[in-house]
Amino acid sequence: RRKFNEIDIDRGGTLTRKEIKILIRNSGLGLSDKEITAWINKADTNGDGEIDFNEFVQAYKQREHSKA
């Protein structure tokens, strides 16, 4: 939850596309806008255009699982 709250710059309770893009760009992953958008769309399972805490947790779990 702490990491989610750090990313939630506007404290809106969800991660906006802008917040996620800032995070990914600052992480040094070197993803293109198209790749970032694809990641957001995949993580945004309810289609509301933002990532809520549950979606964030699921995306993180998928990321960790794909590393294994």
C-alpha positions in Angstrom: 0.0 0.0 0.0 2.9 2.3 0.8 4.3 2.1 -2.8 0.8 2.7 -4.2 0.4 5.8 -2.1 3.8 7.1 -3.1 2.8 6.9 -6.8 -0.7 8.5 -6.1 0.6 12.0 -6.4 -2.8 13.7 -6.3 -4.0 11.5 -3.4 -7.1 10.6 -5.5 -7.1 6.9 -4.4 -6.3 5.8 -8.0 -3.3 6.0 -10.2 -4.0 8.2 -13.3 -2.3 7.7 -16.6 -0.2 10.7 -15.9 1.0 9.4 -12.6 1.9 6.0 -14.1 3.7 7.6 -17.0 5.8 9.7 -14.5 6.6 6.6 -12.5 7.6 4.5 -15.5 9.7 7.3 -17.1 11.5 8.0 -13.7 12.2 4.3 -13.3 14.6 4.3 -16.2 12.9 1.4 -18.0 13.0 3.2 -21.3 9.5 2.3 -22.4 7.9 4.1 -25.2 4.5 5.9 -24.9 2.9 3.0 -26.8 4.4 0.4 -24.4 3.3 2.4 -21.3 -0.2 2.7 -22.7 -0.3 -1.0 -23.4 0.8 -1.7 -19.8 -1.9 0.6 -18.4 -4.6 -0.9 -20.5 -3.6 -4.4 -19.4 -3.6 -3.4 -15.7 -6.8 -1.4 -15.9 -9.1 -4.4 -15.8 -12.3 -2.5 -15.1 -11.7 -0.1 -18.0 -12.1 3.2 -16.1 -8.8 4.7 -17.3 -7.2 4.6 -13.9 -5.5 1.9 -11.8 -7.1 1.3 -8.4 -5.2 -0.5 -5.5 -6.5 -3.9 -6.4 -5.5 -3.5 -10.0 -2.1 -2.3 -8.9 -1.6 -5.4 -6.7 -2.7 -7.7 -9.5 -0.3 -6.0 -12.0 2.5 -6.3 -9.5 1.8 -10.0 -8.9 1.8 -10.6 -12.6 5.1 -8.8 -13.1 6.7 -10.8 -10.3 5.3 -14.1 -11.6 6.7 -13.3 -15.1 10.2 -12.8 -13.6 10.2 -16.3 -12.1 
